[in-house]
């Protein structure tokens, strides 16, 4: 089941880093935002906390548009920002490819951010779709693989890989990451990885009669 309409919905990805000792407070505050009821609201949202770096947190959500997200966040999130070492990193993305197994959300997520010169972007996309993607689908425990393109910087791509367990993620990354990363750098792109455990999830897309 896709994360959303490939041609319509906007994926919003936000990375935050907590101040020392504030990691649980940050995740709690991000979770409260996910479950908040003030309109407009995302159709699906998840919060992940870093596996190896608990101070790192990732928000991934589907919105009908960038404008809807910005309207929802028109009031500065002062409480969230006060818990962080720096302003959040935020990307607005459109889906290029989504593969999802069943209805159960991934328990852990690997998020890879690729940055390439525009001249190399098409080759990078082809590689991620035609070669890297099928390799990931075949790994035990893979429940999500989605590729997105930054609408503001087309040379930036974000790949989400969801897994049933920490062990599934670790096994797949040990098998695939060295070769994939090496090839990607050979295409002239850089890559940054995040791995996190699911801490909060809400899905409003499944019920058509939910209030807006």
Secondary structure, 3 states (H helix, E strand, C coil): CCCCCCCCCEEEEEEEEECCCCHHHHHHHHHHHHHCCCCCCCCEEEEEEECCCCCEEEEEEEECCHHHHHHHCCCCCHHHHHCECCCCEEEEEEEEEEEECCCCCCCEEEEEEEEECHHHHHHHHHHHHHHHHHHHHCCCCEEEEEEEEECCCCCEEEEEEEECCHHHHHHHHHHHHHHHHHHHHHCCEEEEEEEEEEEEEEECCCCCCCCC
